[in-house]
Amino acid sequence: MNTFSEVFKAIASYPWQVNVGVLSLIPLYIIDFKFFCKLNIGLQRKIALAKERGHVARGMIVKEDAKRLVVNNSQSAYSYWAARYTYTVDGKEYRKRFSCDNSRM
C-alpha cells in the first residue's frame, strides 16, 4: 500500500493538464497499434511483393552445417536454429547463413 500512495503522490505533483494528456494518449497508442498490426508493412510487405513479382528462389540447407540448440527450463522452452543454405540464380550458386531464435511458453 505504501508504494501506491507514493505513485499517487508523484502523479498529483504534476499539473492536471499533464495527467489528462497522458491519459488521452494511452487509448490513441492502443488504436494506432491495432491499426498498424492489420497493415501489411515492413518485412511482410517486402516478402509479399517478392512473391508477386516472382523474385523467389529455392534454397537447400547444407545438412552438415545445420544446428539446433534447445534449452528447456520449468517455465519455457528456447530454440535456436542455425544453418547454411545454398541457392542458384542465373546459373550462379550463392551461400547464405540463416539463424533464428524462437522462444515459446
Biotite code that builds the C-alpha atoms (Angstrom):
import biotite.structure as struc

atoms = struc.array([
    struc.Atom([0.000, 0.000, 0.000], chain_id="A", res_id=1, res_name="MET", atom_name="CA", element="C"),
    struc.Atom([2.898, 2.318, 0.637], chain_id="A", res_id=2, res_name="ASN", atom_name="CA", element="C"),
    struc.Atom([4.043, 2.125, -2.999], chain_id="A", res_id=3, res_name="THR", atom_name="CA", element="C"),
    struc.Atom([0.568, 3.007, -4.280], chain_id="A", res_id=4, res_name="PHE", atom_name="CA", element="C"),
    struc.Atom([0.456, 6.120, -2.123], chain_id="A", res_id=5, res_name="SER", atom_name="CA", element="C"),
    struc.Atom([3.897, 7.121, -3.431], chain_id="A", res_id=6, res_name="GLU", atom_name="CA", element="C"),
    struc.Atom([2.715, 6.650, -7.012], chain_id="A", res_id=7, res_name="VAL", atom_name="CA", element="C"),
    struc.Atom([-0.404, 8.748, -6.414], chain_id="A", res_id=8, res_name="PHE", atom_name="CA", element="C"),
    struc.Atom([1.681, 11.481, -4.765], chain_id="A", res_id=9, res_name="LYS", atom_name="CA", element="C"),
    struc.Atom([4.023, 11.509, -7.763], chain_id="A", res_id=10, res_name="ALA", atom_name="CA", element="C"),
    struc.Atom([1.087, 11.751, -10.172], chain_id="A", res_id=11, res_name="ILE", atom_name="CA", element="C"),
    struc.Atom([-0.508, 14.525, -8.115], chain_id="A", res_id=12, res_name="ALA", atom_name="CA", element="C"),
    struc.Atom([2.717, 16.547, -8.222], chain_id="A", res_id=13, res_name="SER", atom_name="CA", element="C"),
    struc.Atom([2.215, 17.165, -11.974], chain_id="A", res_id=14, res_name="TYR", atom_name="CA", element="C"),
    struc.Atom([-0.270, 19.733, -13.280], chain_id="A", res_id=15, res_name="PRO", atom_name="CA", element="C"),
    struc.Atom([-3.652, 18.312, -14.232], chain_id="A", res_id=16, res_name="TRP", atom_name="CA", element="C"),
    struc.Atom([-3.025, 19.086, -17.905], chain_id="A", res_id=17, res_name="GLN", atom_name="CA", element="C"),
    struc.Atom([-0.122, 16.614, -17.994], chain_id="A", res_id=18, res_name="VAL", atom_name="CA", element="C"),
    struc.Atom([-2.253, 13.881, -16.449], chain_id="A", res_id=19, res_name="ASN", atom_name="CA", element="C"),
    struc.Atom([-5.093, 14.481, -18.920], chain_id="A", res_id=20, res_name="VAL", atom_name="CA", element="C"),
    struc.Atom([-2.624, 14.464, -21.810], chain_id="A", res_id=21, res_name="GLY", atom_name="CA", element="C"),
    struc.Atom([-1.062, 11.169, -20.748], chain_id="A", res_id=22, res_name="VAL", atom_name="CA", element="C"),
    struc.Atom([-4.443, 9.552, -20.139], chain_id="A", res_id=23, res_name="LEU", atom_name="CA", element="C"),
    struc.Atom([-5.698, 10.650, -23.556], chain_id="A", res_id=24, res_name="SER", atom_name="CA", element="C"),
    struc.Atom([-2.582, 9.328, -25.320], chain_id="A", res_id=25, res_name="LEU", atom_name="CA", element="C"),
    struc.Atom([-2.916, 5.783, -23.940], chain_id="A", res_id=26, res_name="ILE", atom_name="CA", element="C"),
    struc.Atom([-6.075, 4.885, -25.955], chain_id="A", res_id=27, res_name="PRO", atom_name="CA", element="C"),
    struc.Atom([-4.596, 6.616, -29.010], chain_id="A", res_id=28, res_name="LEU", atom_name="CA", element="C"),
    struc.Atom([-1.495, 4.395, -28.855], chain_id="A", res_id=29, res_name="TYR", atom_name="CA", element="C"),
    struc.Atom([-3.684, 1.301, -28.468], chain_id="A", res_id=30, res_name="ILE", atom_name="CA", element="C"),
    struc.Atom([-5.747, 2.267, -31.524], chain_id="A", res_id=31, res_name="ILE", atom_name="CA", element="C"),
    struc.Atom([-2.586, 3.002, -33.542], chain_id="A", res_id=32, res_name="ASP", atom_name="CA", element="C"),
    struc.Atom([-1.044, -0.307, -32.529], chain_id="A", res_id=33, res_name="PHE", atom_name="CA", element="C"),
    struc.Atom([-4.148, -2.245, -33.617], chain_id="A", res_id=34, res_name="LYS", atom_name="CA", element="C"),
    struc.Atom([-4.277, -0.323, -36.909], chain_id="A", res_id=35, res_name="PHE", atom_name="CA", element="C"),
    struc.Atom([-0.611, -0.891, -37.762], chain_id="A", res_id=36, res_name="PHE", atom_name="CA", element="C"),
    struc.Atom([-0.804, -4.581, -36.862], chain_id="A", res_id=37, res_name="CYS", atom_name="CA", element="C"),
    struc.Atom([-3.502, -5.028, -39.514], chain_id="A", res_id=38, res_name="LYS", atom_name="CA", element="C"),
    struc.Atom([-1.413, -3.325, -42.204], chain_id="A", res_id=39, res_name="LEU", atom_name="CA", element="C"),
    struc.Atom([0.977, -5.360, -44.285], chain_id="A", res_id=40, res_name="ASN", atom_name="CA", element="C"),
    struc.Atom([4.121, -3.314, -43.657], chain_id="A", res_id=41, res_name="ILE", atom_name="CA", element="C"),
    struc.Atom([7.810, -3.912, -43.189], chain_id="A", res_id=42, res_name="GLY", atom_name="CA", element="C"),
    struc.Atom([9.326, -7.289, -43.946], chain_id="A", res_id=43, res_name="LEU", atom_name="CA", element="C"),
    struc.Atom([5.960, -8.949, -44.573], chain_id="A", res_id=44, res_name="GLN", atom_name="CA", element="C"),
    struc.Atom([5.187, -6.406, -47.296], chain_id="A", res_id=45, res_name="ARG", atom_name="CA", element="C"),
    struc.Atom([8.587, -6.977, -48.940], chain_id="A", res_id=46, res_name="LYS", atom_name="CA", element="C"),
    struc.Atom([8.037, -10.741, -48.898], chain_id="A", res_id=47, res_name="ILE", atom_name="CA", element="C"),
    struc.Atom([4.585, -10.327, -50.461], chain_id="A", res_id=48, res_name="ALA", atom_name="CA", element="C"),
    struc.Atom([5.968, -8.050, -53.199], chain_id="A", res_id=49, res_name="LEU", atom_name="CA", element="C"),
    struc.Atom([8.773, -10.503, -53.979], chain_id="A", res_id=50, res_name="ALA", atom_name="CA", element="C"),
    struc.Atom([6.271, -13.350, -54.313], chain_id="A", res_id=51, res_name="LYS", atom_name="CA", element="C"),
    struc.Atom([4.009, -11.250, -56.561], chain_id="A", res_id=52, res_name="GLU", atom_name="CA", element="C"),
    struc.Atom([6.915, -10.338, -58.838], chain_id="A", res_id=53, res_name="ARG", atom_name="CA", element="C"),
    struc.Atom([8.292, -13.879, -58.908], chain_id="A", res_id=54, res_name="GLY", atom_name="CA", element="C"),
    struc.Atom([11.560, -12.922, -57.219], chain_id="A", res_id=55, res_name="HIS", atom_name="CA", element="C"),
    struc.Atom([11.725, -16.144, -55.244], chain_id="A", res_id=56, res_name="VAL", atom_name="CA", element="C"),
    struc.Atom([14.483, -18.764, -55.266], chain_id="A", res_id=57, res_name="ALA", atom_name="CA", element="C"),
    struc.Atom([14.505, -22.184, -53.629], chain_id="A", res_id=58, res_name="ARG", atom_name="CA", element="C"),
    struc.Atom([17.347, -22.906, -51.245], chain_id="A", res_id=59, res_name="GLY", atom_name="CA", element="C"),
    struc.Atom([18.835, -26.135, -49.994], chain_id="A", res_id=60, res_name="MET", atom_name="CA", element="C"),
    struc.Atom([20.143, -26.467, -46.441], chain_id="A", res_id=61, res_name="ILE", atom_name="CA", element="C"),
    struc.Atom([23.628, -27.928, -46.164], chain_id="A", res_id=62, res_name="VAL", atom_name="CA", element="C"),
    struc.Atom([22.969, -30.734, -43.669], chain_id="A", res_id=63, res_name="LYS", atom_name="CA", element="C"),
    struc.Atom([26.468, -30.831, -42.149], chain_id="A", res_id=64, res_name="GLU", atom_name="CA", element="C"),
    struc.Atom([26.174, -27.210, -41.070], chain_id="A", res_id=65, res_name="ASP", atom_name="CA", element="C"),
    struc.Atom([22.639, -27.242, -39.617], chain_id="A", res_id=66, res_name="ALA", atom_name="CA", element="C"),
    struc.Atom([22.376, -26.904, -35.825], chain_id="A", res_id=67, res_name="LYS", atom_name="CA", element="C"),
    struc.Atom([19.578, -26.695, -33.324], chain_id="A", res_id=68, res_name="ARG", atom_name="CA", element="C"),
    struc.Atom([20.052, -25.790, -29.695], chain_id="A", res_id=69, res_name="LEU", atom_name="CA", element="C"),
    struc.Atom([17.145, -26.319, -27.310], chain_id="A", res_id=70, res_name="VAL", atom_name="CA", element="C"),
    struc.Atom([17.166, -25.148, -23.707], chain_id="A", res_id=71, res_name="VAL", atom_name="CA", element="C"),
    struc.Atom([14.291, -26.296, -21.523], chain_id="A", res_id=72, res_name="ASN", atom_name="CA", element="C"),
    struc.Atom([13.556, -24.993, -18.080], chain_id="A", res_id=73, res_name="ASN", atom_name="CA", element="C"),
    struc.Atom([10.471, -25.255, -15.926], chain_id="A", res_id=74, res_name="SER", atom_name="CA", element="C"),
    struc.Atom([8.726, -22.215, -17.433], chain_id="A", res_id=75, res_name="GLN", atom_name="CA", element="C"),
    struc.Atom([9.682, -22.040, -21.107], chain_id="A", res_id=76, res_name="SER", atom_name="CA", element="C"),
    struc.Atom([11.492, -23.689, -23.987], chain_id="A", res_id=77, res_name="ALA", atom_name="CA", element="C"),
    struc.Atom([14.033, -21.777, -26.054], chain_id="A", res_id=78, res_name="TYR", atom_name="CA", element="C"),
    struc.Atom([15.159, -22.935, -29.509], chain_id="A", res_id=79, res_name="SER", atom_name="CA", element="C"),
    struc.Atom([17.980, -21.579, -31.641], chain_id="A", res_id=80, res_name="TYR", atom_name="CA", element="C"),
    struc.Atom([18.402, -22.665, -35.259], chain_id="A", res_id=81, res_name="TRP", atom_name="CA", element="C"),
    struc.Atom([21.454, -22.034, -37.394], chain_id="A", res_id=82, res_name="ALA", atom_name="CA", element="C"),
    struc.Atom([22.180, -23.375, -40.867], chain_id="A", res_id=83, res_name="ALA", atom_name="CA", element="C"),
    struc.Atom([23.925, -22.554, -44.102], chain_id="A", res_id=84, res_name="ARG", atom_name="CA", element="C"),
    struc.Atom([21.933, -22.868, -47.291], chain_id="A", res_id=85, res_name="TYR", atom_name="CA", element="C"),
    struc.Atom([22.729, -22.630, -50.971], chain_id="A", res_id=86, res_name="THR", atom_name="CA", element="C"),
    struc.Atom([20.644, -21.328, -53.834], chain_id="A", res_id=87, res_name="TYR", atom_name="CA", element="C"),
    struc.Atom([21.212, -20.723, -57.531], chain_id="A", res_id=88, res_name="THR", atom_name="CA", element="C"),
    struc.Atom([20.234, -17.620, -59.506], chain_id="A", res_id=89, res_name="VAL", atom_name="CA", element="C"),
    struc.Atom([21.007, -17.358, -63.219], chain_id="A", res_id=90, res_name="ASP", atom_name="CA", element="C"),
    struc.Atom([23.433, -20.276, -63.023], chain_id="A", res_id=91, res_name="GLY", atom_name="CA", element="C"),
    struc.Atom([25.477, -18.752, -60.184], chain_id="A", res_id=92, res_name="LYS", atom_name="CA", element="C"),
    struc.Atom([25.468, -20.509, -56.794], chain_id="A", res_id=93, res_name="GLU", atom_name="CA", element="C"),
    struc.Atom([25.201, -18.449, -53.610], chain_id="A", res_id=94, res_name="TYR", atom_name="CA", element="C"),
    struc.Atom([25.655, -19.480, -49.977], chain_id="A", res_id=95, res_name="ARG", atom_name="CA", element="C"),
    struc.Atom([23.975, -17.721, -47.082], chain_id="A", res_id=96, res_name="LYS", atom_name="CA", element="C"),
    struc.Atom([23.834, -18.300, -43.359], chain_id="A", res_id=97, res_name="ARG", atom_name="CA", element="C"),
    struc.Atom([20.469, -18.450, -41.623], chain_id="A", res_id=98, res_name="PHE", atom_name="CA", element="C"),
    struc.Atom([19.871, -18.172, -37.895], chain_id="A", res_id=99, res_name="SER", atom_name="CA", element="C"),
    struc.Atom([16.668, -17.882, -35.944], chain_id="A", res_id=100, res_name="CYS", atom_name="CA", element="C"),
    struc.Atom([15.731, -17.988, -32.309], chain_id="A", res_id=101, res_name="ASP", atom_name="CA", element="C"),
    struc.Atom([12.322, -18.964, -31.050], chain_id="A", res_id=102, res_name="ASN", atom_name="CA", element="C"),
    struc.Atom([11.033, -18.878, -27.504], chain_id="A", res_id=103, res_name="SER", atom_name="CA", element="C"),
    struc.Atom([7.659, -20.251, -26.669], chain_id="A", res_id=104, res_name="ARG", atom_name="CA", element="C"),
    struc.Atom([5.756, -20.648, -23.445], chain_id="A", res_id=105, res_name="MET", atom_name="CA", element="C"),
])
